Amino acid sequence: MRSGGARDAAAVDAFYASHPFPGYAPGDDARALLDRSRRAPFLAALDAALPEDATVVDCGCGTGQLAAFLALSAPRRRVVALDRGRESLACARAFRERARVANLALVRADLFALPLRAGAFDYVVCRGVVHHTPDPERAIECVARLVAPRGWLVLGIYESAARAFHRLRRALGRAAGGPIRALDPILRRQDLDEGKRAIWRADQYEHPLERSLSLPRVVRQLERLGLRLVRCVPPAPEGAGLFEPARAASPLGVAARRLGWLLRGATDADAGLVAIVAQRDGAAAGTRT
């Protein structure tokens, strides 16, 4: 890794050592995590679409909440979650023990050197990670190589159009000396405890490395890697339709979807986080037929 990239990676490591994300609320247990996750449309759609006996790998799991949710929701699932942050994994392990999540394996690993065989997984998830790396394009390549022929990739990115309003909100916050609470739908929530509010504030306004990625450019990269766009979220489909083709996967649909994300930026609770659902063709990982 180039020296600048190494400095950026070290800064990200130090940030997450102090601000493991996402944070757990005091007293969080299995039921609380299940209830909270099932209220999130994307997480509910992902859970409904994954077979109950699937093997899933979560690359860059942070504190492991998504991975723990998928494991708790279907005890026959096998979930492997990886992250390079010691403190984040410590939070994940503590919750795993507290909630007795037997079907969740936690592994410390670098996204750029994943200790997993290429093409080994039918379901690969990487949400909210690659845009915090020194080389997002290479990070996407490293994650995509794990997807088996006919397998699925769920890739969460800060999309440039969807993230535009938050970039403005963050700039205004810097000028004002801190986030403007009235402009942020998460910070305005009355039901959020102060600890989780502080973690959100740090992640969204103080992160040392962040890039917004263009959906069309990411789609072109995935196509070079042998994966085709199936849908993008939001909006999340109801029921088990996450892996079903959507009209928004066409070039015109992509343009319309990006315009919609741009226009709803002020009320977007995910602050521009978009999930790309893609499927690999029948060839070996990293190749095209």
DOROLUM-15363 format. One record per residue (C-alpha): x, z, y; residue number from 1. Coordinates in nm, 2 decimals, decimal comma, m for minus. Layout:
BEGIN
DRENMAR / X / Z / Y / NUM
...
//
This chain:
BEGIN
DRENMAR / 0,00 / 0,00 / 0,00 / 1
DRENMAR / 0,13 / m0,09 / 0,35 / 2
DRENMAR / 0,25 / 0,21 / 0,56 / 3
DRENMAR / m0,05 / 0,18 / 0,79 / 4
DRENMAR / m0,28 / 0,17 / 0,49 / 5
DRENMAR / m0,11 / 0,48 / 0,35 / 6
DRENMAR / m0,16 / 0,66 / 0,68 / 7
DRENMAR / m0,52 / 0,57 / 0,69 / 8
DRENMAR / m0,57 / 0,68 / 0,33 / 9
DRENMAR / m0,40 / 1,01 / 0,40 / 10
DRENMAR / m0,63 / 1,06 / 0,71 / 11
DRENMAR / m0,94 / 1,00 / 0,49 / 12
DRENMAR / m0,81 / 1,24 / 0,23 / 13
DRENMAR / m0,76 / 1,51 / 0,49 / 14
DRENMAR / m1,10 / 1,45 / 0,64 / 15
DRENMAR / m1,28 / 1,49 / 0,31 / 16
DRENMAR / m1,07 / 1,79 / 0,22 / 17
DRENMAR / m1,23 / 1,96 / 0,52 / 18
DRENMAR / m1,57 / 1,79 / 0,50 / 19
DRENMAR / m1,68 / 1,72 / 0,14 / 20
DRENMAR / m1,97 / 1,48 / 0,15 / 21
DRENMAR / m2,25 / 1,49 / 0,09 / 22
DRENMAR / m2,29 / 1,87 / 0,12 / 23
DRENMAR / m2,49 / 2,09 / m0,11 / 24
DRENMAR / m2,75 / 2,33 / 0,04 / 25
DRENMAR / m2,72 / 2,70 / m0,04 / 26
DRENMAR / m2,88 / 2,77 / m0,37 / 27
DRENMAR / m2,90 / 2,40 / m0,48 / 28
DRENMAR / m2,99 / 2,38 / m0,85 / 29
DRENMAR / m3,09 / 2,10 / m1,08 / 30
DRENMAR / m3,46 / 2,11 / m0,98 / 31
DRENMAR / m3,37 / 2,10 / m0,60 / 32
DRENMAR / m3,14 / 1,81 / m0,65 / 33
DRENMAR / m3,39 / 1,62 / m0,86 / 34
DRENMAR / m3,67 / 1,68 / m0,61 / 35
DRENMAR / m3,46 / 1,58 / m0,31 / 36
DRENMAR / m3,33 / 1,27 / m0,48 / 37
DRENMAR / m3,66 / 1,15 / m0,60 / 38
DRENMAR / m3,79 / 1,16 / m0,24 / 39
DRENMAR / m3,52 / 0,91 / m0,14 / 40
DRENMAR / m3,66 / 0,55 / m0,20 / 41
DRENMAR / m3,33 / 0,40 / m0,30 / 42
DRENMAR / m3,24 / 0,67 / m0,54 / 43
DRENMAR / m3,58 / 0,67 / m0,70 / 44
DRENMAR / m3,56 / 0,30 / m0,75 / 45
DRENMAR / m3,21 / 0,32 / m0,90 / 46
DRENMAR / m3,32 / 0,59 / m1,14 / 47
DRENMAR / m3,63 / 0,39 / m1,24 / 48
DRENMAR / m3,43 / 0,07 / m1,30 / 49
DRENMAR / m3,16 / 0,23 / m1,52 / 50
DRENMAR / m3,23 / 0,26 / m1,89 / 51
DRENMAR / m3,25 / 0,62 / m2,00 / 52
DRENMAR / m2,97 / 0,56 / m2,25 / 53
DRENMAR / m2,74 / 0,36 / m2,01 / 54
DRENMAR / m2,37 / 0,43 / m1,95 / 55
DRENMAR / m2,32 / 0,44 / m1,57 / 56
DRENMAR / m1,99 / 0,46 / m1,37 / 57
DRENMAR / m2,00 / 0,59 / m1,01 / 58
DRENMAR / m1,69 / 0,50 / m0,83 / 59
DRENMAR / m1,61 / 0,72 / m0,53 / 60
DRENMAR / m1,87 / 0,98 / m0,62 / 61
DRENMAR / m1,78 / 1,24 / m0,35 / 62
DRENMAR / m1,94 / 1,57 / m0,44 / 63
DRENMAR / m2,12 / 1,40 / m0,72 / 64
DRENMAR / m2,48 / 1,43 / m0,61 / 65
DRENMAR / m2,59 / 1,07 / m0,70 / 66
DRENMAR / m2,41 / 1,09 / m1,04 / 67
DRENMAR / m2,56 / 1,44 / m1,11 / 68
DRENMAR / m2,91 / 1,31 / m1,02 / 69
DRENMAR / m2,88 / 1,01 / m1,26 / 70
DRENMAR / m2,75 / 1,24 / m1,54 / 71
DRENMAR / m3,01 / 1,51 / m1,49 / 72
DRENMAR / m3,30 / 1,26 / m1,46 / 73
DRENMAR / m3,22 / 1,11 / m1,81 / 74
DRENMAR / m3,03 / 1,35 / m2,04 / 75
DRENMAR / m2,95 / 1,06 / m2,28 / 76
DRENMAR / m2,76 / 0,87 / m2,00 / 77
DRENMAR / m2,38 / 0,89 / m2,00 / 78
DRENMAR / m2,25 / 0,91 / m1,64 / 79
DRENMAR / m1,89 / 0,88 / m1,55 / 80
DRENMAR / m1,81 / 0,97 / m1,18 / 81
DRENMAR / m1,47 / 0,92 / m1,02 / 82
DRENMAR / m1,32 / 1,03 / m0,68 / 83
DRENMAR / m0,97 / 1,09 / m0,55 / 84
DRENMAR / m1,07 / 1,40 / m0,34 / 85
DRENMAR / m0,98 / 1,73 / m0,50 / 86
DRENMAR / m1,22 / 1,93 / m0,28 / 87
DRENMAR / m1,51 / 1,69 / m0,33 / 88
DRENMAR / m1,46 / 1,70 / m0,71 / 89
DRENMAR / m1,44 / 2,08 / m0,70 / 90
DRENMAR / m1,79 / 2,08 / m0,54 / 91
DRENMAR / m1,91 / 1,84 / m0,81 / 92
DRENMAR / m1,77 / 2,04 / m1,09 / 93
DRENMAR / m1,92 / 2,36 / m0,95 / 94
DRENMAR / m2,26 / 2,20 / m0,94 / 95
DRENMAR / m2,22 / 2,05 / m1,28 / 96
DRENMAR / m2,15 / 2,39 / m1,43 / 97
DRENMAR / m2,43 / 2,56 / m1,23 / 98
DRENMAR / m2,69 / 2,30 / m1,33 / 99
DRENMAR / m2,55 / 2,26 / m1,68 / 100
DRENMAR / m2,52 / 1,88 / m1,66 / 101
DRENMAR / m2,38 / 1,81 / m2,00 / 102
DRENMAR / m2,38 / 1,43 / m1,98 / 103
DRENMAR / m2,17 / 1,40 / m1,66 / 104
DRENMAR / m1,80 / 1,34 / m1,68 / 105
DRENMAR / m1,59 / 1,39 / m1,36 / 106
DRENMAR / m1,25 / 1,22 / m1,32 / 107
DRENMAR / m1,00 / 1,23 / m1,04 / 108
DRENMAR / m0,89 / 0,87 / m0,97 / 109
DRENMAR / m0,79 / 0,64 / m0,69 / 110
DRENMAR / m1,04 / 0,36 / m0,62 / 111
DRENMAR / m0,75 / 0,11 / m0,61 / 112
DRENMAR / m0,62 / 0,22 / m0,95 / 113
DRENMAR / m0,92 / 0,30 / m1,16 / 114
DRENMAR / m0,83 / 0,42 / m1,51 / 115
DRENMAR / m1,10 / 0,21 / m1,67 / 116
DRENMAR / m1,10 / m0,11 / m1,87 / 117
DRENMAR / m1,22 / m0,43 / m1,69 / 118
DRENMAR / m1,56 / m0,54 / m1,79 / 119
DRENMAR / m1,64 / m0,22 / m1,97 / 120
DRENMAR / m1,96 / m0,11 / m1,79 / 121
DRENMAR / m2,31 / m0,26 / m1,77 / 122
DRENMAR / m2,39 / m0,05 / m1,46 / 123
DRENMAR / m2,14 / 0,01 / m1,19 / 124
DRENMAR / m2,23 / 0,21 / m0,87 / 125
DRENMAR / m2,02 / 0,24 / m0,56 / 126
DRENMAR / m2,21 / 0,36 / m0,26 / 127
DRENMAR / m2,07 / 0,44 / 0,08 / 128
DRENMAR / m1,71 / 0,41 / m0,02 / 129
DRENMAR / m1,54 / 0,08 / 0,03 / 130
DRENMAR / m1,59 / 0,08 / 0,41 / 131
DRENMAR / m1,39 / 0,40 / 0,43 / 132
DRENMAR / m1,08 / 0,24 / 0,26 / 133
DRENMAR / m0,78 / 0,07 / 0,43 / 134
DRENMAR / m0,87 / m0,26 / 0,24 / 135
DRENMAR / m1,25 / m0,29 / 0,18 / 136
DRENMAR / m1,21 / m0,64 / 0,03 / 137
DRENMAR / m0,96 / m0,52 / m0,23 / 138
DRENMAR / m1,17 / m0,21 / m0,29 / 139
DRENMAR / m1,47 / m0,43 / m0,37 / 140
DRENMAR / m1,26 / m0,63 / m0,61 / 141
DRENMAR / m1,14 / m0,32 / m0,79 / 142
DRENMAR / m1,49 / m0,20 / m0,84 / 143
DRENMAR / m1,63 / m0,53 / m0,94 / 144
DRENMAR / m1,38 / m0,58 / m1,21 / 145
DRENMAR / m1,54 / m0,30 / m1,41 / 146
DRENMAR / m1,88 / m0,49 / m1,44 / 147
DRENMAR / m1,94 / m0,64 / m1,79 / 148
DRENMAR / m2,07 / m0,99 / m1,85 / 149
DRENMAR / m2,44 / m0,98 / m1,75 / 150
DRENMAR / m2,38 / m0,63 / m1,61 / 151
DRENMAR / m2,49 / m0,50 / m1,27 / 152
DRENMAR / m2,31 / m0,38 / m0,96 / 153
DRENMAR / m2,48 / m0,16 / m0,70 / 154
DRENMAR / m2,26 / m0,16 / m0,39 / 155
DRENMAR / m2,34 / 0,04 / m0,08 / 156
DRENMAR / m2,18 / m0,07 / 0,24 / 157
DRENMAR / m2,21 / m0,01 / 0,62 / 158
DRENMAR / m2,35 / m0,35 / 0,70 / 159
DRENMAR / m2,24 / m0,49 / 1,04 / 160
DRENMAR / m2,59 / m0,58 / 1,17 / 161
DRENMAR / m2,76 / m0,27 / 1,02 / 162
DRENMAR / m2,49 / m0,04 / 1,16 / 163
DRENMAR / m2,50 / m0,18 / 1,51 / 164
DRENMAR / m2,73 / 0,07 / 1,67 / 165
DRENMAR / m2,53 / 0,36 / 1,52 / 166
DRENMAR / m2,21 / 0,22 / 1,66 / 167
DRENMAR / m2,38 / 0,23 / 2,00 / 168
DRENMAR / m2,51 / 0,58 / 1,93 / 169
DRENMAR / m2,16 / 0,70 / 1,84 / 170
DRENMAR / m2,01 / 0,54 / 2,15 / 171
DRENMAR / m2,27 / 0,72 / 2,37 / 172
DRENMAR / m2,19 / 1,04 / 2,19 / 173
DRENMAR / m1,82 / 1,01 / 2,26 / 174
DRENMAR / m1,89 / 0,95 / 2,63 / 175
DRENMAR / m2,12 / 1,25 / 2,63 / 176
DRENMAR / m1,87 / 1,47 / 2,46 / 177
DRENMAR / m2,07 / 1,50 / 2,13 / 178
DRENMAR / m2,35 / 1,34 / 1,93 / 179
DRENMAR / m2,68 / 1,30 / 2,13 / 180
DRENMAR / m2,92 / 1,47 / 1,90 / 181
DRENMAR / m3,23 / 1,30 / 2,03 / 182
DRENMAR / m3,09 / 0,96 / 1,92 / 183
DRENMAR / m3,01 / 1,05 / 1,56 / 184
DRENMAR / m3,31 / 1,08 / 1,32 / 185
DRENMAR / m3,11 / 1,31 / 1,08 / 186
DRENMAR / m2,99 / 1,55 / 1,35 / 187
DRENMAR / m3,35 / 1,57 / 1,48 / 188
DRENMAR / m3,48 / 1,69 / 1,15 / 189
DRENMAR / m3,62 / 2,05 / 1,16 / 190
DRENMAR / m3,59 / 2,10 / 0,79 / 191
DRENMAR / m3,22 / 2,04 / 0,77 / 192
DRENMAR / m3,00 / 2,35 / 0,73 / 193
DRENMAR / m2,71 / 2,39 / 0,98 / 194
DRENMAR / m2,45 / 2,33 / 0,71 / 195
DRENMAR / m2,58 / 1,99 / 0,61 / 196
DRENMAR / m2,63 / 1,90 / 0,97 / 197
DRENMAR / m2,27 / 1,98 / 1,04 / 198
DRENMAR / m2,15 / 1,77 / 0,75 / 199
DRENMAR / m2,37 / 1,47 / 0,86 / 200
DRENMAR / m2,23 / 1,51 / 1,21 / 201
DRENMAR / m1,88 / 1,50 / 1,09 / 202
DRENMAR / m1,93 / 1,21 / 0,85 / 203
DRENMAR / m2,11 / 0,99 / 1,10 / 204
DRENMAR / m1,93 / 1,08 / 1,42 / 205
DRENMAR / m1,58 / 1,20 / 1,33 / 206
DRENMAR / m1,47 / 1,00 / 1,03 / 207
DRENMAR / m1,11 / 0,87 / 1,09 / 208
DRENMAR / m1,16 / 0,53 / 0,91 / 209
DRENMAR / m1,47 / 0,31 / 0,91 / 210
DRENMAR / m1,54 / m0,06 / 0,90 / 211
DRENMAR / m1,87 / m0,24 / 0,91 / 212
DRENMAR / m1,89 / m0,53 / 0,67 / 213
DRENMAR / m2,09 / m0,85 / 0,70 / 214
DRENMAR / m2,34 / m0,90 / 0,42 / 215
DRENMAR / m2,28 / m1,28 / 0,40 / 216
DRENMAR / m1,91 / m1,23 / 0,37 / 217
DRENMAR / m1,94 / m0,97 / 0,10 / 218
DRENMAR / m2,18 / m1,19 / m0,09 / 219
DRENMAR / m1,93 / m1,48 / m0,07 / 220
DRENMAR / m1,66 / m1,25 / m0,21 / 221
DRENMAR / m1,89 / m1,13 / m0,49 / 222
DRENMAR / m1,96 / m1,49 / m0,58 / 223
DRENMAR / m1,59 / m1,56 / m0,61 / 224
DRENMAR / m1,57 / m1,27 / m0,84 / 225
DRENMAR / m1,84 / m1,40 / m1,06 / 226
DRENMAR / m2,14 / m1,20 / m0,94 / 227
DRENMAR / m2,46 / m1,33 / m0,77 / 228
DRENMAR / m2,67 / m1,14 / m0,52 / 229
DRENMAR / m3,01 / m1,03 / m0,67 / 230
DRENMAR / m3,14 / m0,82 / m0,38 / 231
DRENMAR / m3,04 / m0,59 / m0,10 / 232
DRENMAR / m3,19 / m0,26 / 0,00 / 233
DRENMAR / m3,37 / m0,15 / 0,23 / 234
DRENMAR / m3,64 / m0,19 / 0,15 / 235
DRENMAR / m3,63 / m0,03 / m0,19 / 236
DRENMAR / m3,87 / m0,17 / m0,44 / 237
DRENMAR / m4,13 / 0,06 / m0,60 / 238
DRENMAR / m4,10 / 0,13 / m0,97 / 239
DRENMAR / m3,83 / m0,03 / m1,19 / 240
DRENMAR / m3,78 / m0,34 / m0,98 / 241
DRENMAR / m3,44 / m0,29 / m0,84 / 242
DRENMAR / m3,27 / m0,54 / m1,07 / 243
DRENMAR / m3,54 / m0,80 / m1,03 / 244
DRENMAR / m3,46 / m1,10 / m0,81 / 245
DRENMAR / m3,59 / m1,09 / m0,45 / 246
DRENMAR / m3,65 / m1,37 / m0,21 / 247
DRENMAR / m3,42 / m1,20 / 0,03 / 248
DRENMAR / m3,13 / m1,31 / m0,19 / 249
DRENMAR / m3,15 / m1,66 / m0,04 / 250
DRENMAR / m2,94 / m1,75 / 0,27 / 251
DRENMAR / m3,25 / m1,75 / 0,49 / 252
DRENMAR / m3,37 / m1,43 / 0,33 / 253
DRENMAR / m3,04 / m1,26 / 0,40 / 254
DRENMAR / m3,05 / m1,37 / 0,77 / 255
DRENMAR / m3,41 / m1,24 / 0,81 / 256
DRENMAR / m3,32 / m0,91 / 0,64 / 257
DRENMAR / m3,02 / m0,86 / 0,87 / 258
DRENMAR / m3,23 / m0,92 / 1,17 / 259
DRENMAR / m3,48 / m0,66 / 1,04 / 260
DRENMAR / m3,21 / m0,40 / 0,99 / 261
DRENMAR / m3,08 / m0,46 / 1,34 / 262
DRENMAR / m3,42 / m0,41 / 1,49 / 263
DRENMAR / m3,49 / m0,09 / 1,30 / 264
DRENMAR / m3,15 / 0,07 / 1,37 / 265
DRENMAR / m3,28 / 0,34 / 1,60 / 266
DRENMAR / m3,50 / 0,49 / 1,32 / 267
DRENMAR / m3,28 / 0,42 / 1,02 / 268
DRENMAR / m3,20 / 0,75 / 0,85 / 269
DRENMAR / m2,92 / 0,59 / 0,65 / 270
DRENMAR / m2,75 / 0,47 / 0,97 / 271
DRENMAR / m2,68 / 0,12 / 0,84 / 272
DRENMAR / m2,60 / 0,19 / 0,48 / 273
DRENMAR / m2,72 / m0,11 / 0,28 / 274
DRENMAR / m2,72 / m0,15 / m0,10 / 275
DRENMAR / m2,62 / m0,48 / m0,25 / 276
DRENMAR / m2,75 / m0,54 / m0,61 / 277
DRENMAR / m2,55 / m0,81 / m0,79 / 278
DRENMAR / m2,53 / m0,93 / m1,15 / 279
DRENMAR / m2,22 / m1,08 / m1,32 / 280
DRENMAR / m2,25 / m1,41 / m1,49 / 281
DRENMAR / m2,18 / m1,44 / m1,86 / 282
DRENMAR / m1,81 / m1,50 / m1,82 / 283
DRENMAR / m1,53 / m1,24 / m1,85 / 284
DRENMAR / m1,49 / m1,00 / m1,56 / 285
DRENMAR / m1,32 / m1,16 / m1,25 / 286
DRENMAR / m1,38 / m1,52 / m1,37 / 287
DRENMAR / m1,63 / m1,80 / m1,32 / 288
DRENMAR / m1,79 / m2,03 / m1,58 / 289
//
